[in-house]
């Protein structure tokens, strides 16, 4: 955006004279990523020789660290999920055996109640997990959609600032 204004008046002969001038210039720049734009990158190197290599190495190390953290988190989540499944299955088996023992011992009401309770608990847990997974997926999809819309809006704004203003 550029703005140029001039205030004029006339002298005794009627000729215009400039009393004041004002020039305003606005420039916006947007860049996203782990590294600066090439021009800025070059300026870092000019100011401090070796800075470009250090900045690159810092970005590489950060990327390696982030990927390692994500791998650890994913591995931990899988381990926890497996433990939960094993524990849940073990509980259902134990209660199934107790219920079966009660049925064989001649206490059918208690035996059936325990077997159905254990199976019902397992079924409710499975349904609950499915519902939570669906909610999480929907939330992630909304986040992606919002990020895409924001990116489009920022790009449109950047394009608008590049176009010359009509007078």
N, C-alpha and C positions, 0 to 999 in steps of 0.2 A: 504494500500500500504506500503510495506516495502522495503527498499533499503539498502543493505549492501555492502560496497566497502572496499577493503583493498589494500594498496599500499605496495609492497614488493621490497626488493633489496637483494643482496647477500653480505656476509661478505668476508674476505680474504680467508677463508676456502671453499668458494663456497656454504655455507649454507644460505638459505633464512632467512631474518630478516624482521619483519614488521616495516615499517616506520610510517604509519598512518592508522587509522581505522575511518570509518565514518558509522554511523548507523542513518538512517532516518526512521521514522514511521509516517504514516498519518492515522487518523481514522476519519470517518465522521459518523454523526448520524442525523437522520431526524425523527421528531415526530410532529404530528399535533393533536390539540385538546385543550380543555379548561384547561386541567390539565397536569402537567408534567408527564414524564414516572415514573413508580413506584419506580425505583431505585433513581431517582432524588427527588421524593416526600419524600422518606425515609430519604434522606440526609438533606432535609429541616427540617424534624422533629428532626433529631439527633442534628443539629446545634442549632435550636431554638424550644424547646418543645412547642407544641400547634400550631406550624406553619401549620401543615397539616390540622387541623380543620379550621383554618382561611382561608387557600387557598380553601378548599372545600366550605366553606360558601360564599366566594367571587365569586366562579364559579356559585353557586346556585343563588345568588342575581343577578348576571349578566344575567343569563338565564331568570330569572323571569322578569327583566327589559326589556330584548329584546322581550320577548313574549308579554308583556304589550304594548310596543311601536308598535309592528306589529299589535296587535289588534286595537289600537287606529287609526293607519294609515288606516287599512282596513275599519273600521267603518266610518272614515271621508270620504274615497273615495266613499263608498256606499251612504252616505248622500248627498255628492255633486252630484253624478250621479242622484240620485232621484230628487233632486232640479232642476237639468238641464232638466230632462224629464218633470217635472211638468211645469216649465217655458216655455219650447218649446211647449208643448201641449196647454198651455194657450194662447200663442201668435198665434198659428195656429187657435184656436177657435175664438179669437177676430177678426183676419183678415178674417176668414171665414164668421163671422157674418156681418162685414163691407161689404165684397164683396156681400154677399146675399142681404143685404139692398140696395146696389147700383143696383143689378139686379132687385129687386122689384120696385125700384124708377125709372126704365126706363133708366139706364145708363149701358147697357150690356157690353160694351167694358171695362170700368173701373172695373166693378164687376167681370168679368171673369179674368181679369189681376190680380186682388188682390187675388182671390181664387187660381188661378194657381201659383202665386208667393209664397203664403204661403205654399201651398202643396209642391211645388218644393223645397223651402228652407228646409222643414222638410225632404224630400227625400235626398237631398244633405248632410244634417247633418248626417243622418243615414248611408249613404254610406261612408262618411268620417270617422265616428267612426269605422266601420268595417275594413277599410283599416288600420287605426292606430292600432287597436287591433291586426291585422295580423302582422304588422311590429314589434310590441312589442313582440309577441309570437316568431317570428323568431329570434329576438335579444336574447331573453332568451335562446332559443334552441342553438344558436351559443355559448353563454357564457357557457352553460353546457358542450357542446362538447369540447370547448377549455380547460375547467377545467379538464375534464376526460382525454384528451390527455396529459395535463401537469402532472397530477397525474401518468399516466402510464410511462411517460418519467422519472419522479423522482424515481419511483419504480425501473425502469430498471437501472438507474444510481446507486441506492443503492445496487442492486444485483451485478452490475459490480464491485463495490468497495469491496464486500465481497469475490469475487472469487480471488484465488491466481494467480499472474501474471506468465505467462510461460516465461522461460528464454531461 
